[in-house]
Amino acid sequence: MWQFVVKIAVTAAVVVASTEIARRSSLWGAALASLPLTSLLAFVWIYLETGNTQSIAALSHGIFWLVLASLPLFLVLPLLLRSGWNFWSSLGTACAITVCAYFALVWILGRFQVQL
């Protein structure tokens, strides 16, 4: 149980640090947020709990491909915001487009027999 609490605390600290840094400097906030911190934390937690490096390799492989589908979010969101859309509509639309991109990418990867 204590491991679960430590995981939550460390993960929350990373997210809070990212947002606090971003409030002070968009450059450094973006740099920190662009790091694959969630992935790195997942790798560490999986390794500490199981020692299974094959699971980590499979997860890393899947993340590599699926990160491509997340890129539209970072293009569409600022485009909509700069076009005068309100925040929530922009965020919702960008997320919906990103979800579609995930489904499309998974379908395309399946057609090329790429296993996730």
URKA-V961566 format. One record per pair of residues at least 12 apart in sequence whose ideal C-beta (glycine too) atoms are under 6 Angstrom apart, sorted by the first residue. I is the first residue (numbers start at 0). GAP is how many residues later the second one is. D is the distance in whole Angstrom. If there is no record, write none. Layout:
i=I gap=GAP d=D
i=I gap=GAP d=D
//
This chain:
i=6 gap=38 d=6
i=10 gap=30 d=6
i=13 gap=23 d=5
i=17 gap=14 d=5
i=17 gap=15 d=5
i=38 gap=24 d=5
i=42 gap=13 d=5
i=61 gap=54 d=4
i=64 gap=44 d=6
i=68 gap=32 d=4
i=68 gap=33 d=4
i=68 gap=36 d=4
i=71 gap=25 d=5
i=71 gap=26 d=6
i=71 gap=29 d=5
i=72 gap=21 d=5
i=72 gap=25 d=4
i=75 gap=18 d=4
i=75 gap=21 d=5
i=76 gap=13 d=6
i=76 gap=17 d=4
//
